[in-house]
Amino acid sequence: MRLAVYNVENLFDRAKVMNHGSWEDGRPVLDRFAALNGLLGQLSYDENDRAGMARLMIELGLEKSDTGPFVLLRRNRGGLLKRPKTGGIEIVAEGRADWVGSLELRDEPINEHAMRNTARVMSDLDADVLGVVEAENRPVLSAFNREILPAIGGTPFRHVMVIDGNDERGIDVGLMSRQNYPIGAMRSHVDDYLPNGEPVFSRDCPEFEIVTPRRARLIVMVNHLKSKGYGGKAASDAKRRAQAERIAQIYEGLIRAGVEYVAVIGDLNDTPGSDPLKPLIEGTSLTDVFEHGAFNDGGHPGTYGACTARNKIDYMLLSPALYGKVEGGGVFRKGMWPGVRPKKWDTYDELKRPEEAGSDHAALWVDLDI
């Protein structure tokens, strides 16, 4: 069977700030968005909080309206702020209970060529089981499967599943599989909590059971760990390490229960030697498929952006028994922008500009004799 994973970076809509560049390009906006959300969520606001909120709102383009170029402030009820005629913003709420609403990243439709190139990658992988990262939700993934895949000559998957995670922006993980690879038992971990009361997973760490035509039982855990895209480095690293520790615990529990075939796949948002990923990569019996002699990285060590070693953030980690069943594998980059001077890899003819890339991420695949 062929198992694959692909970060599609949303299918029909994407955060506007990310539709016009990379994570690094959008980082100033994302950092301000995270900081403002943190202040708005506090139970009570002091003078410094209010001053910080007003400053961040102005920097995010909200001085004149609740709709900025990249963010949207929803005020459903209560009083949060005033906009004096003389300019500026005045925060009038005493705390979070004084108003009902939210701060959101604005979405816009994805470039049509990019959407079709995403579908081409999903089709050309020819996977029996495909882990999907950054799908908006199950209805969207199902619609993409039914409508866009056939439009580019692909065959829709028989089974499509996404369990809503903890990310309110609609960045979830899911699984698609073919007729003879039904999705069996599923277990969500959205309700796993840290000691401070926060959810462990930014999205989820679902366990999907797949039974192969040979009756082998495979557990696929699809993940998307805390991004480096916004928020402080120390807090992001700590969150990602806590997530890696919890995944390791779940994996060890499966092994103790007698499950032989386990795959942890997805975008882990850090490099193999990083401290946050040590509990998972060095602290368990899981092995990165990149280390297998039959795996071809296409001449580039990374999976994101320029695909350098520091851009190796997508993974297929396999249990010992599953690693022993690997027959081949590789990195699929035809839907990624290859750069210029020189062009780093071959792409689809339809990919003429960076914004037409199916994703900034490569897809990974592995053939398993199970």
Contacts in CASP RR format, 6 or more apart in sequence:
PFRMAT RR
TARGET T0000
AUTHOR 0000-0000-0000
METHOD contacts of the structure
MODEL  1
MRLAVYNVENLFDRAKVMNHGSWEDGRPVLDRFAALNGLLGQLSYDENDR
AGMARLMIELGLEKSDTGPFVLLRRNRGGLLKRPKTGGIEIVAEGRADWV
GSLELRDEPINEHAMRNTARVMSDLDADVLGVVEAENRPVLSAFNREILP
AIGGTPFRHVMVIDGNDERGIDVGLMSRQNYPIGAMRSHVDDYLPNGEPV
FSRDCPEFEIVTPRRARLIVMVNHLKSKGYGGKAASDAKRRAQAERIAQI
YEGLIRAGVEYVAVIGDLNDTPGSDPLKPLIEGTSLTDVFEHGAFNDGGH
PGTYGACTARNKIDYMLLSPALYGKVEGGGVFRKGMWPGVRPKKWDTYDE
LKRPEEAGSDHAALWVDLDI
1 128 0 8 1.000
1 129 0 8 1.000
1 181 0 8 1.000
1 212 0 8 1.000
1 367 0 8 1.000
1 368 0 8 1.000
1 370 0 8 1.000
2 125 0 8 1.000
2 126 0 8 1.000
2 127 0 8 1.000
2 128 0 8 1.000
2 129 0 8 1.000
2 365 0 8 1.000
2 366 0 8 1.000
2 367 0 8 1.000
2 368 0 8 1.000
3 127 0 8 1.000
3 128 0 8 1.000
3 129 0 8 1.000
3 130 0 8 1.000
3 218 0 8 1.000
3 220 0 8 1.000
3 263 0 8 1.000
3 265 0 8 1.000
3 316 0 8 1.000
3 365 0 8 1.000
3 366 0 8 1.000
3 368 0 8 1.000
4 125 0 8 1.000
4 127 0 8 1.000
4 129 0 8 1.000
4 130 0 8 1.000
4 131 0 8 1.000
4 332 0 8 1.000
4 363 0 8 1.000
4 364 0 8 1.000
4 365 0 8 1.000
4 366 0 8 1.000
5 130 0 8 1.000
5 131 0 8 1.000
5 132 0 8 1.000
5 133 0 8 1.000
5 222 0 8 1.000
5 265 0 8 1.000
5 266 0 8 1.000
5 314 0 8 1.000
5 315 0 8 1.000
5 316 0 8 1.000
5 363 0 8 1.000
5 364 0 8 1.000
5 365 0 8 1.000
6 121 0 8 1.000
6 122 0 8 1.000
6 125 0 8 1.000
6 130 0 8 1.000
6 131 0 8 1.000
6 132 0 8 1.000
6 133 0 8 1.000
6 359 0 8 1.000
6 361 0 8 1.000
6 363 0 8 1.000
6 364 0 8 1.000
7 133 0 8 1.000
7 134 0 8 1.000
7 224 0 8 1.000
7 266 0 8 1.000
7 267 0 8 1.000
7 314 0 8 1.000
7 359 0 8 1.000
7 360 0 8 1.000
7 361 0 8 1.000
8 118 0 8 1.000
8 122 0 8 1.000
8 132 0 8 1.000
8 133 0 8 1.000
8 134 0 8 1.000
8 135 0 8 1.000
8 358 0 8 1.000
8 359 0 8 1.000
9 18 0 8 1.000
9 134 0 8 1.000
9 358 0 8 1.000
9 359 0 8 1.000
9 360 0 8 1.000
9 361 0 8 1.000
10 110 0 8 1.000
10 134 0 8 1.000
10 135 0 8 1.000
10 136 0 8 1.000
10 170 0 8 1.000
10 171 0 8 1.000
11 110 0 8 1.000
11 115 0 8 1.000
11 118 0 8 1.000
11 135 0 8 1.000
11 136 0 8 1.000
11 140 0 8 1.000
11 141 0 8 1.000
11 144 0 8 1.000
11 148 0 8 1.000
12 109 0 8 1.000
12 110 0 8 1.000
12 115 0 8 1.000
12 136 0 8 1.000
12 140 0 8 1.000
12 143 0 8 1.000
12 144 0 8 1.000
13 107 0 8 1.000
13 108 0 8 1.000
13 109 0 8 1.000
13 110 0 8 1.000
13 136 0 8 1.000
14 107 0 8 1.000
14 108 0 8 1.000
14 110 0 8 1.000
15 70 0 8 1.000
15 105 0 8 1.000
15 106 0 8 1.000
15 107 0 8 1.000
15 169 0 8 1.000
16 69 0 8 1.000
16 70 0 8 1.000
16 105 0 8 1.000
16 106 0 8 1.000
16 107 0 8 1.000
16 108 0 8 1.000
17 26 0 8 1.000
17 29 0 8 1.000
17 30 0 8 1.000
17 70 0 8 1.000
17 105 0 8 1.000
17 106 0 8 1.000
18 26 0 8 1.000
19 108 0 8 1.000
19 110 0 8 1.000
19 111 0 8 1.000
19 355 0 8 1.000
20 355 0 8 1.000
21 354 0 8 1.000
21 355 0 8 1.000
22 305 0 8 1.000
22 360 0 8 1.000
23 30 0 8 1.000
23 227 0 8 1.000
23 228 0 8 1.000
23 229 0 8 1.000
23 360 0 8 1.000
27 229 0 8 1.000
27 230 0 8 1.000
29 60 0 8 1.000
29 70 0 8 1.000
29 71 0 8 1.000
30 229 0 8 1.000
30 230 0 8 1.000
30 231 0 8 1.000
31 230 0 8 1.000
31 231 0 8 1.000
31 232 0 8 1.000
32 56 0 8 1.000
32 59 0 8 1.000
32 60 0 8 1.000
33 60 0 8 1.000
33 70 0 8 1.000
33 71 0 8 1.000
33 103 0 8 1.000
33 105 0 8 1.000
33 230 0 8 1.000
34 230 0 8 1.000
34 231 0 8 1.000
35 56 0 8 1.000
35 231 0 8 1.000
36 53 0 8 1.000
36 56 0 8 1.000
36 57 0 8 1.000
36 60 0 8 1.000
36 103 0 8 1.000
37 103 0 8 1.000
39 45 0 8 1.000
39 49 0 8 1.000
39 52 0 8 1.000
39 53 0 8 1.000
39 56 0 8 1.000
40 53 0 8 1.000
40 96 0 8 1.000
40 103 0 8 1.000
41 96 0 8 1.000
42 49 0 8 1.000
42 95 0 8 1.000
42 96 0 8 1.000
43 95 0 8 1.000
43 96 0 8 1.000
43 97 0 8 1.000
44 94 0 8 1.000
44 95 0 8 1.000
45 53 0 8 1.000
45 91 0 8 1.000
45 93 0 8 1.000
45 94 0 8 1.000
45 95 0 8 1.000
49 91 0 8 1.000
50 91 0 8 1.000
53 81 0 8 1.000
53 89 0 8 1.000
53 91 0 8 1.000
54 81 0 8 1.000
54 88 0 8 1.000
54 89 0 8 1.000
54 90 0 8 1.000
54 91 0 8 1.000
57 63 0 8 1.000
57 73 0 8 1.000
57 81 0 8 1.000
57 89 0 8 1.000
58 88 0 8 1.000
58 89 0 8 1.000
60 68 0 8 1.000
60 70 0 8 1.000
60 71 0 8 1.000
61 68 0 8 1.000
61 69 0 8 1.000
61 71 0 8 1.000
62 68 0 8 1.000
62 71 0 8 1.000
62 73 0 8 1.000
62 89 0 8 1.000
63 83 0 8 1.000
63 87 0 8 1.000
63 88 0 8 1.000
63 89 0 8 1.000
64 83 0 8 1.000
66 72 0 8 1.000
66 73 0 8 1.000
66 74 0 8 1.000
66 75 0 8 1.000
67 73 0 8 1.000
67 106 0 8 1.000
68 106 0 8 1.000
69 106 0 8 1.000
70 105 0 8 1.000
70 106 0 8 1.000
71 103 0 8 1.000
71 104 0 8 1.000
71 105 0 8 1.000
71 106 0 8 1.000
72 103 0 8 1.000
72 104 0 8 1.000
72 105 0 8 1.000
72 106 0 8 1.000
73 102 0 8 1.000
73 103 0 8 1.000
73 104 0 8 1.000
74 101 0 8 1.000
74 102 0 8 1.000
74 103 0 8 1.000
74 104 0 8 1.000
75 99 0 8 1.000
75 100 0 8 1.000
75 101 0 8 1.000
76 100 0 8 1.000
76 101 0 8 1.000
77 99 0 8 1.000
77 100 0 8 1.000
77 101 0 8 1.000
78 93 0 8 1.000
78 98 0 8 1.000
78 99 0 8 1.000
78 100 0 8 1.000
79 92 0 8 1.000
79 93 0 8 1.000
79 98 0 8 1.000
79 99 0 8 1.000
80 91 0 8 1.000
80 92 0 8 1.000
80 93 0 8 1.000
80 98 0 8 1.000
80 99 0 8 1.000
81 89 0 8 1.000
81 90 0 8 1.000
81 91 0 8 1.000
81 92 0 8 1.000
81 93 0 8 1.000
82 89 0 8 1.000
82 90 0 8 1.000
82 92 0 8 1.000
83 89 0 8 1.000
83 90 0 8 1.000
84 90 0 8 1.000
93 99 0 8 1.000
102 168 0 8 1.000
104 168 0 8 1.000
104 169 0 8 1.000
105 169 0 8 1.000
111 355 0 8 1.000
111 356 0 8 1.000
113 350 0 8 1.000
113 351 0 8 1.000
113 352 0 8 1.000
113 356 0 8 1.000
114 355 0 8 1.000
114 356 0 8 1.000
114 357 0 8 1.000
114 358 0 8 1.000
115 148 0 8 1.000
115 358 0 8 1.000
116 148 0 8 1.000
116 151 0 8 1.000
116 152 0 8 1.000
116 350 0 8 1.000
117 335 0 8 1.000
117 348 0 8 1.000
117 350 0 8 1.000
117 351 0 8 1.000
117 356 0 8 1.000
117 357 0 8 1.000
117 358 0 8 1.000
118 148 0 8 1.000
118 335 0 8 1.000
118 358 0 8 1.000
118 359 0 8 1.000
119 144 0 8 1.000
119 148 0 8 1.000
119 149 0 8 1.000
119 151 0 8 1.000
119 152 0 8 1.000
119 154 0 8 1.000
120 152 0 8 1.000
120 334 0 8 1.000
120 335 0 8 1.000
120 348 0 8 1.000
120 350 0 8 1.000
121 332 0 8 1.000
121 334 0 8 1.000
121 335 0 8 1.000
121 358 0 8 1.000
121 359 0 8 1.000
121 363 0 8 1.000
122 130 0 8 1.000
122 149 0 8 1.000
122 176 0 8 1.000
122 363 0 8 1.000
123 149 0 8 1.000
123 152 0 8 1.000
123 153 0 8 1.000
123 154 0 8 1.000
123 155 0 8 1.000
124 332 0 8 1.000
124 334 0 8 1.000
125 332 0 8 1.000
125 363 0 8 1.000
125 365 0 8 1.000
127 365 0 8 1.000
128 177 0 8 1.000
128 178 0 8 1.000
128 180 0 8 1.000
128 181 0 8 1.000
129 175 0 8 1.000
129 176 0 8 1.000
129 177 0 8 1.000
129 178 0 8 1.000
129 181 0 8 1.000
129 210 0 8 1.000
129 218 0 8 1.000
129 220 0 8 1.000
130 157 0 8 1.000
130 175 0 8 1.000
130 176 0 8 1.000
130 177 0 8 1.000
131 173 0 8 1.000
131 174 0 8 1.000
131 175 0 8 1.000
131 176 0 8 1.000
131 220 0 8 1.000
131 222 0 8 1.000
131 265 0 8 1.000
131 266 0 8 1.000
132 141 0 8 1.000
132 162 0 8 1.000
132 173 0 8 1.000
132 174 0 8 1.000
132 175 0 8 1.000
132 176 0 8 1.000
132 222 0 8 1.000
133 173 0 8 1.000
133 174 0 8 1.000
133 222 0 8 1.000
133 223 0 8 1.000
133 224 0 8 1.000
133 266 0 8 1.000
133 267 0 8 1.000
133 361 0 8 1.000
134 171 0 8 1.000
134 172 0 8 1.000
134 173 0 8 1.000
134 224 0 8 1.000
134 267 0 8 1.000
135 141 0 8 1.000
135 144 0 8 1.000
135 162 0 8 1.000
135 172 0 8 1.000
135 173 0 8 1.000
135 174 0 8 1.000
136 170 0 8 1.000
136 171 0 8 1.000
136 172 0 8 1.000
137 162 0 8 1.000
137 164 0 8 1.000
137 170 0 8 1.000
137 172 0 8 1.000
138 160 0 8 1.000
138 161 0 8 1.000
138 162 0 8 1.000
138 164 0 8 1.000
141 160 0 8 1.000
141 162 0 8 1.000
141 174 0 8 1.000
141 176 0 8 1.000
142 160 0 8 1.000
145 156 0 8 1.000
145 157 0 8 1.000
145 160 0 8 1.000
145 176 0 8 1.000
146 156 0 8 1.000
149 155 0 8 1.000
149 156 0 8 1.000
149 157 0 8 1.000
150 156 0 8 1.000
157 176 0 8 1.000
157 177 0 8 1.000
157 178 0 8 1.000
158 177 0 8 1.000
158 178 0 8 1.000
158 179 0 8 1.000
158 182 0 8 1.000
159 175 0 8 1.000
159 176 0 8 1.000
159 177 0 8 1.000
159 178 0 8 1.000
159 181 0 8 1.000
159 182 0 8 1.000
159 183 0 8 1.000
160 175 0 8 1.000
160 176 0 8 1.000
161 174 0 8 1.000
161 175 0 8 1.000
161 176 0 8 1.000
161 183 0 8 1.000
161 186 0 8 1.000
161 208 0 8 1.000
162 172 0 8 1.000
162 173 0 8 1.000
162 174 0 8 1.000
162 175 0 8 1.000
163 172 0 8 1.000
163 174 0 8 1.000
163 186 0 8 1.000
163 188 0 8 1.000
163 190 0 8 1.000
163 204 0 8 1.000
163 206 0 8 1.000
164 172 0 8 1.000
164 190 0 8 1.000
164 204 0 8 1.000
165 172 0 8 1.000
165 188 0 8 1.000
165 190 0 8 1.000
165 201 0 8 1.000
165 203 0 8 1.000
165 204 0 8 1.000
166 190 0 8 1.000
166 199 0 8 1.000
166 201 0 8 1.000
166 202 0 8 1.000
166 203 0 8 1.000
166 204 0 8 1.000
167 202 0 8 1.000
167 203 0 8 1.000
171 203 0 8 1.000
171 224 0 8 1.000
172 203 0 8 1.000
172 204 0 8 1.000
173 203 0 8 1.000
173 204 0 8 1.000
173 206 0 8 1.000
173 222 0 8 1.000
173 223 0 8 1.000
173 224 0 8 1.000
173 266 0 8 1.000
174 206 0 8 1.000
174 208 0 8 1.000
174 222 0 8 1.000
175 183 0 8 1.000
175 206 0 8 1.000
175 208 0 8 1.000
175 220 0 8 1.000
175 222 0 8 1.000
177 183 0 8 1.000
177 210 0 8 1.000
180 212 0 8 1.000
180 213 0 8 1.000
181 210 0 8 1.000
181 211 0 8 1.000
181 212 0 8 1.000
181 213 0 8 1.000
182 210 0 8 1.000
182 211 0 8 1.000
183 208 0 8 1.000
183 209 0 8 1.000
183 210 0 8 1.000
184 208 0 8 1.000
184 209 0 8 1.000
184 210 0 8 1.000
184 211 0 8 1.000
185 207 0 8 1.000
185 209 0 8 1.000
186 206 0 8 1.000
186 207 0 8 1.000
186 208 0 8 1.000
186 209 0 8 1.000
187 206 0 8 1.000
187 207 0 8 1.000
188 204 0 8 1.000
188 206 0 8 1.000
189 200 0 8 1.000
189 201 0 8 1.000
189 204 0 8 1.000
189 205 0 8 1.000
189 206 0 8 1.000
189 207 0 8 1.000
189 246 0 8 1.000
189 250 0 8 1.000
190 199 0 8 1.000
190 201 0 8 1.000
190 204 0 8 1.000
191 199 0 8 1.000
192 199 0 8 1.000
192 200 0 8 1.000
192 201 0 8 1.000
192 205 0 8 1.000
192 246 0 8 1.000
193 199 0 8 1.000
193 200 0 8 1.000
194 200 0 8 1.000
194 242 0 8 1.000
200 242 0 8 1.000
200 243 0 8 1.000
200 246 0 8 1.000
201 223 0 8 1.000
201 243 0 8 1.000
201 246 0 8 1.000
202 224 0 8 1.000
202 225 0 8 1.000
202 226 0 8 1.000
202 227 0 8 1.000
202 239 0 8 1.000
202 243 0 8 1.000
203 223 0 8 1.000
203 224 0 8 1.000
205 221 0 8 1.000
205 222 0 8 1.000
205 223 0 8 1.000
205 243 0 8 1.000
205 246 0 8 1.000
205 247 0 8 1.000
205 250 0 8 1.000
206 221 0 8 1.000
206 222 0 8 1.000
207 219 0 8 1.000
207 220 0 8 1.000
207 221 0 8 1.000
207 250 0 8 1.000
207 254 0 8 1.000
208 219 0 8 1.000
208 220 0 8 1.000
208 221 0 8 1.000
208 222 0 8 1.000
209 217 0 8 1.000
209 218 0 8 1.000
209 219 0 8 1.000
210 217 0 8 1.000
210 218 0 8 1.000
210 219 0 8 1.000
210 220 0 8 1.000
211 217 0 8 1.000
211 218 0 8 1.000
212 218 0 8 1.000
212 370 0 8 1.000
214 370 0 8 1.000
216 261 0 8 1.000
216 370 0 8 1.000
217 259 0 8 1.000
217 260 0 8 1.000
217 261 0 8 1.000
218 261 0 8 1.000
218 262 0 8 1.000
218 263 0 8 1.000
218 322 0 8 1.000
218 370 0 8 1.000
219 254 0 8 1.000
219 259 0 8 1.000
219 261 0 8 1.000
219 262 0 8 1.000
219 263 0 8 1.000
220 263 0 8 1.000
220 265 0 8 1.000
221 247 0 8 1.000
221 250 0 8 1.000
221 251 0 8 1.000
221 262 0 8 1.000
221 263 0 8 1.000
221 264 0 8 1.000
221 265 0 8 1.000
222 265 0 8 1.000
222 266 0 8 1.000
223 243 0 8 1.000
223 247 0 8 1.000
223 264 0 8 1.000
223 265 0 8 1.000
223 266 0 8 1.000
223 267 0 8 1.000
223 268 0 8 1.000
224 266 0 8 1.000
224 267 0 8 1.000
224 269 0 8 1.000
225 240 0 8 1.000
225 243 0 8 1.000
225 244 0 8 1.000
225 267 0 8 1.000
225 268 0 8 1.000
225 269 0 8 1.000
225 270 0 8 1.000
225 276 0 8 1.000
226 236 0 8 1.000
226 239 0 8 1.000
226 240 0 8 1.000
226 243 0 8 1.000
226 269 0 8 1.000
227 236 0 8 1.000
227 269 0 8 1.000
228 236 0 8 1.000
228 269 0 8 1.000
228 270 0 8 1.000
229 236 0 8 1.000
237 275 0 8 1.000
237 276 0 8 1.000
238 276 0 8 1.000
240 268 0 8 1.000
240 269 0 8 1.000
240 270 0 8 1.000
240 276 0 8 1.000
240 277 0 8 1.000
241 275 0 8 1.000
241 276 0 8 1.000
241 277 0 8 1.000
241 278 0 8 1.000
241 279 0 8 1.000
244 268 0 8 1.000
244 276 0 8 1.000
244 277 0 8 1.000
244 278 0 8 1.000
244 279 0 8 1.000
244 280 0 8 1.000
244 281 0 8 1.000
245 279 0 8 1.000
245 280 0 8 1.000
247 264 0 8 1.000
247 280 0 8 1.000
248 279 0 8 1.000
248 280 0 8 1.000
248 283 0 8 1.000
248 284 0 8 1.000
251 262 0 8 1.000
251 264 0 8 1.000
251 280 0 8 1.000
251 284 0 8 1.000
251 286 0 8 1.000
251 319 0 8 1.000
252 284 0 8 1.000
254 262 0 8 1.000
255 262 0 8 1.000
255 285 0 8 1.000
255 319 0 8 1.000
259 319 0 8 1.000
260 319 0 8 1.000
260 321 0 8 1.000
260 322 0 8 1.000
261 319 0 8 1.000
261 321 0 8 1.000
261 322 0 8 1.000
261 325 0 8 1.000
261 370 0 8 1.000
262 286 0 8 1.000
262 318 0 8 1.000
262 319 0 8 1.000
262 322 0 8 1.000
263 316 0 8 1.000
263 317 0 8 1.000
263 318 0 8 1.000
263 319 0 8 1.000
263 322 0 8 1.000
264 280 0 8 1.000
264 286 0 8 1.000
264 315 0 8 1.000
264 316 0 8 1.000
264 317 0 8 1.000
264 318 0 8 1.000
265 315 0 8 1.000
265 316 0 8 1.000
265 317 0 8 1.000
265 364 0 8 1.000
266 314 0 8 1.000
266 315 0 8 1.000
266 316 0 8 1.000
267 313 0 8 1.000
267 314 0 8 1.000
267 315 0 8 1.000
267 361 0 8 1.000
268 277 0 8 1.000
268 280 0 8 1.000
268 313 0 8 1.000
268 314 0 8 1.000
268 315 0 8 1.000
269 313 0 8 1.000
270 276 0 8 1.000
270 277 0 8 1.000
270 313 0 8 1.000
271 277 0 8 1.000
271 309 0 8 1.000
271 310 0 8 1.000
271 312 0 8 1.000
271 313 0 8 1.000
272 281 0 8 1.000
272 288 0 8 1.000
272 290 0 8 1.000
272 312 0 8 1.000
273 281 0 8 1.000
280 286 0 8 1.000
280 317 0 8 1.000
281 288 0 8 1.000
281 317 0 8 1.000
285 319 0 8 1.000
285 320 0 8 1.000
286 317 0 8 1.000
286 318 0 8 1.000
286 319 0 8 1.000
287 317 0 8 1.000
287 318 0 8 1.000
287 320 0 8 1.000
287 323 0 8 1.000
288 315 0 8 1.000
288 316 0 8 1.000
288 317 0 8 1.000
289 295 0 8 1.000
289 315 0 8 1.000
289 316 0 8 1.000
289 317 0 8 1.000
289 318 0 8 1.000
289 323 0 8 1.000
289 326 0 8 1.000
289 329 0 8 1.000
289 364 0 8 1.000
289 366 0 8 1.000
290 297 0 8 1.000
290 301 0 8 1.000
290 312 0 8 1.000
292 323 0 8 1.000
292 326 0 8 1.000
292 328 0 8 1.000
292 329 0 8 1.000
294 326 0 8 1.000
294 327 0 8 1.000
294 328 0 8 1.000
294 329 0 8 1.000
295 326 0 8 1.000
295 328 0 8 1.000
295 329 0 8 1.000
295 330 0 8 1.000
295 366 0 8 1.000
296 328 0 8 1.000
296 329 0 8 1.000
296 330 0 8 1.000
296 331 0 8 1.000
297 330 0 8 1.000
297 331 0 8 1.000
298 330 0 8 1.000
298 331 0 8 1.000
298 333 0 8 1.000
298 345 0 8 1.000
300 307 0 8 1.000
300 308 0 8 1.000
300 331 0 8 1.000
300 333 0 8 1.000
300 344 0 8 1.000
300 345 0 8 1.000
301 307 0 8 1.000
301 308 0 8 1.000
301 309 0 8 1.000
301 312 0 8 1.000
302 308 0 8 1.000
302 309 0 8 1.000
302 311 0 8 1.000
302 312 0 8 1.000
302 313 0 8 1.000
302 331 0 8 1.000
302 362 0 8 1.000
303 311 0 8 1.000
303 312 0 8 1.000
303 313 0 8 1.000
303 314 0 8 1.000
303 331 0 8 1.000
303 361 0 8 1.000
303 362 0 8 1.000
303 364 0 8 1.000
304 311 0 8 1.000
304 312 0 8 1.000
304 313 0 8 1.000
304 314 0 8 1.000
304 360 0 8 1.000
304 361 0 8 1.000
304 362 0 8 1.000
305 311 0 8 1.000
305 336 0 8 1.000
305 337 0 8 1.000
305 360 0 8 1.000
305 361 0 8 1.000
306 339 0 8 1.000
306 344 0 8 1.000
307 331 0 8 1.000
307 333 0 8 1.000
307 336 0 8 1.000
307 344 0 8 1.000
307 362 0 8 1.000
314 361 0 8 1.000
314 362 0 8 1.000
314 364 0 8 1.000
315 364 0 8 1.000
316 364 0 8 1.000
316 366 0 8 1.000
318 324 0 8 1.000
318 326 0 8 1.000
318 366 0 8 1.000
322 368 0 8 1.000
322 370 0 8 1.000
325 368 0 8 1.000
325 369 0 8 1.000
325 370 0 8 1.000
326 366 0 8 1.000
326 367 0 8 1.000
326 368 0 8 1.000
326 369 0 8 1.000
327 367 0 8 1.000
327 368 0 8 1.000
327 369 0 8 1.000
328 366 0 8 1.000
328 367 0 8 1.000
329 364 0 8 1.000
329 365 0 8 1.000
329 366 0 8 1.000
329 367 0 8 1.000
330 364 0 8 1.000
330 365 0 8 1.000
330 366 0 8 1.000
331 362 0 8 1.000
331 363 0 8 1.000
331 364 0 8 1.000
332 362 0 8 1.000
332 363 0 8 1.000
332 364 0 8 1.000
332 365 0 8 1.000
333 344 0 8 1.000
333 345 0 8 1.000
333 347 0 8 1.000
333 362 0 8 1.000
334 345 0 8 1.000
334 346 0 8 1.000
334 347 0 8 1.000
334 348 0 8 1.000
334 351 0 8 1.000
335 347 0 8 1.000
335 348 0 8 1.000
335 351 0 8 1.000
335 357 0 8 1.000
335 358 0 8 1.000
335 359 0 8 1.000
336 345 0 8 1.000
336 347 0 8 1.000
336 357 0 8 1.000
336 358 0 8 1.000
336 359 0 8 1.000
336 360 0 8 1.000
336 361 0 8 1.000
336 362 0 8 1.000
337 347 0 8 1.000
337 351 0 8 1.000
337 353 0 8 1.000
337 354 0 8 1.000
337 356 0 8 1.000
337 357 0 8 1.000
337 360 0 8 1.000
338 344 0 8 1.000
338 345 0 8 1.000
338 346 0 8 1.000
338 347 0 8 1.000
339 354 0 8 1.000
350 356 0 8 1.000
351 357 0 8 1.000
351 358 0 8 1.000
END
